[in-house]
Amino acid sequence: MPLDWAMTQNNLGNALWRLGERESGTAWLEQAVAAYTAALAERTRERVPLDWAMTQNNLGHALWRLGERESGTARLEQAVAAYTAALAERTRERMPLQWAMTQNNLGNALWRLGERESGTARLEQAVAAYTAALAERRTGRADFPHPALGQDVTPSPTARCTHARSGVRDRNARRGARVDMSRPCVP
């Protein structure tokens, strides 16, 4: 049952993150970080590597948003570390959509760090992460998994979110409006 508890902790983190998105303070986001961190105590890379990677990505979202609301760079650095950890299991070969999405999220955190630093290294790293994500999205593999690669063809909640948002973006572009694609999809 520890993995069920960890799944519930992850879900709690998602709900807290969503509450944190709706308010300008940081209390909900701090609680989300605590819930994701608690989940990772059971959702280890060794036991459930893909769930671990998803929770690392979710932790990165909460840390990234906290980092945007704080003046320092510590939370953004932690977000970069969480996204980088997630990419160890969310590989391009194994999970192209999630890999591209996590690369994009990593780019967002690096971009914010780069805005706060005088050098260009973080901005260049952000460009590299965005470029990597775009390269996969251009292949078409990132839209949905392929049965020929032995992947489950049932779209995940994240895939449905990303696919739906890209449709909204395309529809709004035809109308001359924009969609904020910098906000992460949380499964």
C-alpha positions in Angstrom: 0.0 0.0 0.0 2.9 2.5 0.2 2.7 3.1 -3.5 -1.0 3.9 -3.2 -0.1 6.3 -0.5 2.5 7.9 -2.7 0.1 8.1 -5.6 -2.3 9.9 -3.3 0.4 12.2 -2.1 1.2 13.0 -5.8 -2.4 13.7 -6.5 -2.6 15.9 -3.4 0.4 17.8 -4.7 -1.4 18.3 -8.0 -4.5 19.7 -6.3 -2.4 22.0 -4.1 -0.4 23.2 -7.1 -3.7 24.0 -8.9 -4.8 26.0 -5.8 -1.5 27.8 -5.8 -2.0 28.7 -9.5 -5.2 30.5 -8.5 -3.6 32.7 -5.8 -0.7 35.0 -5.7 0.8 33.7 -2.4 3.1 30.8 -2.0 1.4 28.7 0.8 -0.4 26.3 -1.5 2.7 25.8 -3.6 4.9 25.2 -0.5 2.4 22.5 0.5 2.5 21.0 -3.0 6.3 20.8 -2.8 5.9 19.0 0.6 3.4 16.5 -0.9 5.6 15.7 -4.0 8.6 15.3 -1.7 6.7 12.9 0.5 5.6 10.9 -2.5 9.2 10.6 -3.7 10.0 8.8 -0.4 8.1 5.8 -1.7 8.1 6.5 -5.5 11.8 5.9 -5.8 13.6 5.6 -9.1 14.5 2.0 -8.3 10.9 0.9 -7.5 8.8 2.8 -10.0 11.0 4.8 -12.4 8.3 6.3 -14.6 6.1 7.3 -11.6 9.3 8.8 -10.0 10.0 10.8 -13.1 6.4 12.1 -13.3 6.6 13.1 -9.6 10.0 14.8 -10.2 8.4 16.7 -13.1 5.4 17.7 -10.9 7.8 18.8 -8.2 9.6 20.9 -10.8 6.4 22.6 -11.7 5.7 23.7 -8.1 9.3 24.8 -7.6 9.3 26.7 -10.9 6.2 28.6 -9.9 7.6 29.4 -6.5 10.8 30.6 -8.1 8.8 32.9 -10.3 7.2 34.4 -7.3 10.4 34.8 -5.2 13.2 37.1 -5.9 16.1 34.6 -5.5 17.1 31.8 -7.7 17.2 28.8 -5.2 13.7 27.5 -6.2 14.5 27.9 -9.9 17.7 25.9 -9.4 15.7 23.2 -7.6 13.2 23.1 -10.4 16.1 22.7 -12.9 17.4 19.8 -10.8 13.9 18.2 -10.6 13.3 18.4 -14.4 16.8 17.1 -15.1 16.2 14.2 -12.8 12.9 13.4 -14.6 14.7 13.4 -17.9 16.9 10.5 -16.7 13.8 8.2 -17.0 11.7 10.3 -19.4 14.0 9.7 -22.3 13.4 10.6 -25.9 13.4 7.0 -26.9 11.1 5.7 -24.2 8.6 8.6 -23.9 9.0 11.2 -26.7 6.0 13.3 -25.7 6.9 13.4 -22.0 10.5 14.0 -22.9 9.7 16.9 -25.1 7.3 18.4 -22.5 9.9 18.0 -19.7 12.5 19.6 -22.0 10.1 22.5 -22.5 9.6 22.8 -18.7 13.3 22.7 -18.2 13.7 25.5 -20.7 11.1 27.6 -18.9 13.0 27.3 -15.6 16.4 28.0 -17.3 14.9 31.0 -19.0 13.7 32.5 -15.7 17.1 31.9 -14.2 18.7 33.5 -17.2 16.6 36.6 -16.8 17.9 37.0 -13.3 21.6 36.4 -14.1 24.0 38.7 -15.9 25.6 36.0 -18.1 24.0 34.2 -21.0 24.8 30.6 -20.0 21.3 29.8 -18.6 19.6 31.5 -21.5 21.7 29.4 -23.9 20.8 26.3 -22.0 17.1 27.3 -22.2 17.5 27.7 -26.0 19.1 24.2 -26.1 16.2 22.7 -24.1 13.5 24.4 -26.3 15.3 23.4 -29.4 15.4 19.7 -28.3 11.7 19.8 -27.5 10.9 21.3 -30.9 13.0 18.7 -32.7 10.9 15.9 -31.2 7.7 17.7 -31.8 8.6 18.2 -35.4 9.0 14.5 -35.9 5.3 13.9 -35.1 6.3 11.2 -32.7 5.6 13.6 -29.8 1.9 13.9 -30.5 0.9 10.4 -29.4 2.8 7.1 -28.9 3.3 4.6 -31.7 2.3 1.0 -31.4 5.1 0.1 -33.8 7.5 1.1 -31.1 5.7 -1.0 -28.5 4.1 2.0 -26.9 0.6 2.1 -25.5 -1.5 4.1 -28.0 -4.0 5.2 -25.3 -3.2 8.9 -24.9 -2.2 9.8 -21.3 -3.9 12.8 -19.6 -0.7 14.8 -20.3 -0.8 13.9 -24.0 -4.5 14.8 -24.1 -3.8 18.1 -22.4 -0.9 19.0 -24.7 -2.8 17.9 -27.8 -5.9 19.9 -26.8 -3.8 23.0 -26.0 -2.1 22.8 -29.3 -5.5 22.7 -31.0 -6.6 25.7 -29.0 -3.4 27.5 -29.9 -4.0 26.7 -33.6 -7.6 27.8 -33.5 -6.8 31.0 -31.6 -3.9 31.8 -34.0 -6.4 31.7 -36.8 -8.4 34.3 -34.8 -5.4 36.4 -34.1 -5.4 35.5 -30.4 -2.7 33.8 -28.3 -2.6 30.9 -25.8 -0.1 30.9 -23.0 1.9 27.7 -23.8 4.5 28.3 -21.1 2.1 26.9 -18.4 3.0 23.2 -17.9 0.5 20.4 -18.4 0.2 18.5 -15.1 -1.0 14.9 -15.6 
